[in-house]
């Protein structure tokens, strides 16, 4: 039986590297400056970690929808995901 390897593209690698960096940065930020929950645009009270998790899920859905519904370059999905994360972390 032959093993199948995942074909990593540059946008996919960038996406997962950004996720790893975000997780590290948020961990350091939470240790240095603990924060409580707050209400924003989301209908629930969320902490920074909650908003990061929701943002990462949303970014994954944006990428999956982009791949499934659009034939355009995936770099656009990465840009939209970044804007989504910034908005969610700031006002979510």
One Martini backbone bead per residue (centre of mass of N, CA, C, O) as a GRO file, in nm:
protein
   92
    1UNK     BB    1   0.096   0.037   0.023
    2UNK     BB    2   0.050   0.368  -0.056
    3UNK     BB    3   0.132   0.679   0.029
    4UNK     BB    4  -0.040   0.982   0.088
    5UNK     BB    5   0.036   1.313   0.020
    6UNK     BB    6   0.016   1.629   0.096
    7UNK     BB    7  -0.045   1.921  -0.092
    8UNK     BB    8   0.146   2.191  -0.040
    9UNK     BB    9   0.084   2.521  -0.039
   10UNK     BB   10   0.159   2.837   0.020
   11UNK     BB   11  -0.117   2.935   0.135
   12UNK     BB   12  -0.146   2.701   0.337
   13UNK     BB   13   0.114   2.752   0.496
   14UNK     BB   14   0.047   3.040   0.581
   15UNK     BB   15  -0.212   2.981   0.733
   16UNK     BB   16  -0.083   2.786   0.951
   17UNK     BB   17   0.133   2.985   1.053
   18UNK     BB   18  -0.063   3.201   1.153
   19UNK     BB   19  -0.204   3.026   1.359
   20UNK     BB   20   0.044   2.965   1.533
   21UNK     BB   21   0.114   3.263   1.596
   22UNK     BB   22  -0.155   3.338   1.729
   23UNK     BB   23  -0.143   3.136   1.962
   24UNK     BB   24   0.119   3.243   2.085
   25UNK     BB   25   0.036   3.540   2.122
   26UNK     BB   26  -0.218   3.489   2.298
   27UNK     BB   27  -0.075   3.348   2.530
   28UNK     BB   28   0.115   3.578   2.608
   29UNK     BB   29  -0.104   3.796   2.648
   30UNK     BB   30  -0.264   3.646   2.874
   31UNK     BB   31  -0.028   3.628   3.075
   32UNK     BB   32   0.039   3.941   3.085
   33UNK     BB   33  -0.294   4.017   3.015
   34UNK     BB   34  -0.561   3.962   3.159
   35UNK     BB   35  -0.898   3.880   3.048
   36UNK     BB   36  -1.222   3.928   3.005
   37UNK     BB   37  -1.539   3.955   2.930
   38UNK     BB   38  -1.730   4.064   2.632
   39UNK     BB   39  -1.937   4.277   2.445
   40UNK     BB   40  -2.039   4.290   2.102
   41UNK     BB   41  -2.135   4.181   1.800
   42UNK     BB   42  -2.175   3.947   1.949
   43UNK     BB   43  -2.438   3.768   2.129
   44UNK     BB   44  -2.187   3.716   2.319
   45UNK     BB   45  -1.974   3.661   2.567
   46UNK     BB   46  -1.619   3.727   2.516
   47UNK     BB   47  -1.306   3.632   2.475
   48UNK     BB   48  -1.020   3.630   2.313
   49UNK     BB   49  -1.019   3.321   2.265
   50UNK     BB   50  -1.303   3.300   2.149
   51UNK     BB   51  -1.257   3.491   1.906
   52UNK     BB   52  -1.031   3.325   1.783
   53UNK     BB   53  -1.187   3.063   1.738
   54UNK     BB   54  -1.414   3.184   1.565
   55UNK     BB   55  -1.219   3.302   1.352
   56UNK     BB   56  -1.091   3.034   1.260
   57UNK     BB   57  -1.351   2.903   1.167
   58UNK     BB   58  -1.430   3.125   0.966
   59UNK     BB   59  -1.174   3.100   0.791
   60UNK     BB   60  -1.221   2.811   0.705
   61UNK     BB   61  -1.495   2.865   0.567
   62UNK     BB   62  -1.393   3.067   0.364
   63UNK     BB   63  -1.198   2.873   0.221
   64UNK     BB   64  -1.400   2.651   0.146
   65UNK     BB   65  -1.590   2.833  -0.016
   66UNK     BB   66  -1.381   2.933  -0.217
   67UNK     BB   67  -1.306   2.658  -0.335
   68UNK     BB   68  -1.609   2.563  -0.404
   69UNK     BB   69  -1.724   2.857  -0.551
   70UNK     BB   70  -1.436   2.942  -0.661
   71UNK     BB   71  -1.179   3.019  -0.918
   72UNK     BB   72  -1.014   3.191  -0.763
   73UNK     BB   73  -0.772   3.308  -0.592
   74UNK     BB   74  -0.672   3.223  -0.263
   75UNK     BB   75  -0.559   3.500  -0.167
   76UNK     BB   76  -0.836   3.629  -0.121
   77UNK     BB   77  -0.918   3.453   0.120
   78UNK     BB   78  -0.689   3.545   0.303
   79UNK     BB   79  -0.767   3.845   0.311
   80UNK     BB   80  -1.053   3.806   0.422
   81UNK     BB   81  -0.967   3.658   0.681
   82UNK     BB   82  -0.802   3.887   0.801
   83UNK     BB   83  -1.032   4.093   0.817
   84UNK     BB   84  -1.216   3.919   0.992
   85UNK     BB   85  -1.024   3.893   1.236
   86UNK     BB   86  -0.989   4.189   1.300
   87UNK     BB   87  -1.291   4.254   1.347
   88UNK     BB   88  -1.344   4.040   1.566
   89UNK     BB   89  -1.123   4.129   1.771
   90UNK     BB   90  -1.225   4.428   1.796
   91UNK     BB   91  -1.576   4.398   1.777
   92UNK     BB   92  -1.666   4.103   1.891
   0.00000   0.00000   0.00000
